[in-house]
Amino acid sequence: MANTDSARKRIRQTEKRTARNKARKSRVRTFVRKLEEAIATGDKAVAQEAFRAAQPEMQRAVTKGTLHANTVSRKISRLSARVKSLGAAQG
């Protein structure tokens, strides 16, 4: 248990930040899941639209410090490649 005022404040701040980060990560996962579902349908137009919605959300998590930049960059790269491959598979 925290004894000093500064330690109590730290606990309050950590709880707020944890809640904020948890919400942000959940939001990113939701967008990525919608993109995964769009890719699974095989419709490139829908997948591209989902990708356009997911990408800024993922980048925002980086700028806010919730996710690591390299992690998001890697995920965006892989998802982008999968969306692009939809056109090649069809035509």
N, C-alpha and C positions, 0 to 999 in steps of 0.2 A: 504494500500500500504506500502511496506517495505521501510523504510528510511535508515537503516544502511547497510553497505556493507555486514556484516555477515548475515543479514536477507535476502538480495537479493541472496546471495550464497545458503542459506538454501532453498529458493524457487526453485532455479535451480536444486539443488540436489534432492529435493522432486519430481520434475517433471520427472527427469531421472529415479528415483527409481520406481515411479508409473508406468511409461511406461514399465519398465523391468518386474515388478511384474504382470502387466496386461497381457503381452505377455506370461509369464510363466504359469499363471493360465489358459489362453486360450489354451495353448499347452496341459496342463494336462487334461482339459475338453475334448479336441479332442480325446486324447488317451482313456479316460474313455468311451466316446461315442462309439468309435470303438469297445471297449470291450463289451459294452452293446449290440451292434448290433450283435456281434459274439455269445454272449450268447443267444440272441433271435432266432438265426438260429438253435440252438440246436446242432451244430457241436462242439464236445469237443476239437478236435485238433486245430481248428481255434480259439476257445475261449482261449485255453491255450497259443497259440502263441500271441494273442492280450494281454493277461495278462502279459506275459513276456516282452512285449514292454511297457506296461503302468506302471508297478511297478517301474522301475528305474526312470521314468519321474516324478512320484509322490514323490519318495524319494528325488529326486534332488530339488524339490520345498521346501522340508523341510530343507535341508541343506543350501539353499539359503535364508531361512527365509520368504518365500512367504506364505507358509501354515503351520499350527500348526502340530507338530509331532503326537499328539494324533488323530487328525482329519484324517490324512493320514493313520495312523495305522488302525483305525477303518474301513475306506473305503477299504483298501487293504484286511483286514480280511473278510469283507462281500462279496467283489467281488470274493475272493479266494474260499469261501464257495459255492458261486453260480456256479463257474466253476467246482468245484469238484462234485457238485450235478448233473451235466449233465450226468456224467458216470453212476451214480446210477439210474437215471431215465430211461436210455436206456437199461442197462443190468441188 
